[in-house]
Amino acid sequence: MTTRAEFSKWQGLGNDYLIVAASEFPLELTPERVRLLCDRHFGVGGDGILAWSVSAVAGFRLEIYNPDGSRAEMCGNGIRMLARHLYRRGLSGTPAFTVETDAGLIRPQVLDDGRVRVEMGQARVGSPGAAGGAETRERLDAGGREYLFTFVDMGNPHCVVMTDDLEAVVLEEEGAAIERHQRFPGRTNVEFVRVDGEHELTMRVWERGVGETRACGTGACAAAVAAAVSGAAGTPVTVHLPGGDLEIEVADDLQVVMTGPAEELYSGVIAGDLVKRMEEL
């Protein structure tokens, strides 16, 4: 019998992923196969793969693969996509449930208007080894430039840089230099953020293992946390990204809630020569 693999393609603010059921996917998702599937010319194309399964400690478990084949602990856009995917197909039973991730337990709720509200957990501010204290900003030299940044751990790492001139940021150079800086041995996501008002931020993002993307849910959360702890913005805050807007709430104890859209584009079957190439890897 010819190997076939079903998938669904979803997007959240232009950040697109393939969703697969891990137990039904016929081939192991090795880094080489992930890179092929995410290739927009030779594969299906996407910013990553969301592989879900039944969890022993929650309703479901989510494993996230970046398009370079590496793993991510958490994906804010991805969790919204998965929540709607599971609820739409009647797999979750209720609009609110719990998903186990490498960043811990995450609690999404599908709203009546199709958006998804997600309890993202508690953020932590300060990079590993940082002195800490009241000053949350740290200094970094990368790529011949000096930056003031706030490190925010959303279950995955974020380096948030506040700037008054987003258009002047050469993201493919500056984001790449910061991502792989020795300060971050596991690499980091990078957000450049402009404060537009007490409840409004605009952000560009360089995702670890991906590059520049149109949106990043955990990055928007990290930007809101950095703005809140520095007093630059209040809560809730609307974060404007190239792909659209997210609403982020940051409590005094840094518990974070994210609300935003997710949309199913199509479902399909991986078969034919693409499967053959996957099997050869």
Secondary structure as the mmCIF struct_conf table of DSSP 4:
data_model
#
loop_
_struct_conf.conf_type_id
_struct_conf.id
_struct_conf.beg_label_comp_id
_struct_conf.beg_label_asym_id
_struct_conf.beg_label_seq_id
_struct_conf.end_label_comp_id
_struct_conf.end_label_asym_id
_struct_conf.end_label_seq_id
STRN STRN1 ALA A 5 GLY A 12
TURN_TY1_P TURN_TY1_P1 LEU A 13 GLY A 14
STRN STRN2 ASN A 15 ALA A 21
TURN_TY1_P TURN_TY1_P2 ALA A 22 GLU A 24
BEND BEND1 PRO A 26 LEU A 27
HELX_RH_AL_P HELX_RH_AL_P1 PRO A 31 CYS A 38
TURN_TY1_P TURN_TY1_P3 ARG A 40 PHE A 42
BEND BEND2 GLY A 43 GLY A 43
BEND BEND3 ASP A 47 ASP A 47
STRN STRN3 ILE A 49 VAL A 54
BEND BEND4 ALA A 56 GLY A 59
STRN STRN4 PHE A 60 TYR A 65
TURN_TY1_P TURN_TY1_P4 PRO A 67 ASP A 68
BEND BEND5 GLY A 69 GLY A 69
STRN STRN5 ARG A 71 ALA A 72
BEND BEND6 GLU A 73 GLU A 73
HELX_RH_AL_P HELX_RH_AL_P2 GLY A 76 ARG A 88
TURN_TY1_P TURN_TY1_P5 ARG A 89 GLY A 90
BEND BEND7 LEU A 91 PRO A 95
STRN STRN6 ALA A 96 ALA A 96
STRN STRN7 VAL A 99 THR A 101
TURN_TY1_P TURN_TY1_P6 ASP A 102 ALA A 103
STRN STRN8 GLY A 104 VAL A 110
TURN_TY1_P TURN_TY1_P7 ASP A 112 ASP A 113
BEND BEND8 GLY A 114 GLY A 114
STRN STRN9 VAL A 116 GLN A 122
STRN STRN10 ARG A 124 VAL A 125
BEND BEND9 GLY A 126 GLY A 126
TURN_TY1_P TURN_TY1_P8 PRO A 128 GLY A 129
BEND BEND10 GLY A 133 ALA A 134
STRN STRN11 GLU A 138 ALA A 142
TURN_TY1_P TURN_TY1_P9 GLY A 143 GLY A 144
STRN STRN12 ARG A 145 ASP A 153
BEND BEND11 MET A 154 ASN A 156
STRN STRN13 PRO A 157 MET A 162
BEND BEND12 ASP A 164 ASP A 164
HELX_RH_3T_P HELX_RH_3T_P1 LEU A 166 ALA A 168
HELX_RH_AL_P HELX_RH_AL_P3 LEU A 171 GLU A 179
TURN_TY1_P TURN_TY1_P10 ARG A 180 ARG A 180
TURN_TY1_P TURN_TY1_P11 GLN A 182 ARG A 183
TURN_TY1_P TURN_TY1_P12 PRO A 185 GLY A 186
STRN STRN14 ASN A 189 GLY A 197
TURN_TY1_P TURN_TY1_P13 GLU A 198 HIS A 199
STRN STRN15 GLU A 200 GLU A 207
TURN_TY1_P TURN_TY1_P14 ARG A 208 VAL A 210
STRN STRN16 GLY A 211 THR A 213
BEND BEND13 ARG A 214 ARG A 214
HELX_RH_AL_P HELX_RH_AL_P4 GLY A 217 SER A 230
TURN_TY1_P TURN_TY1_P15 GLY A 231 GLY A 231
BEND BEND14 ALA A 232 ALA A 233
BEND BEND15 THR A 235 PRO A 236
STRN STRN17 VAL A 237 LEU A 241
TURN_TY1_P TURN_TY1_P16 PRO A 242 GLY A 243
STRN STRN18 GLY A 244 VAL A 250
TURN_TY1_P TURN_TY1_P17 ASP A 252 ASP A 253
STRN STRN19 GLN A 255 GLY A 260
STRN STRN20 GLU A 263 ILE A 270
HELX_RH_AL_P HELX_RH_AL_P5 GLY A 272 GLU A 280
#
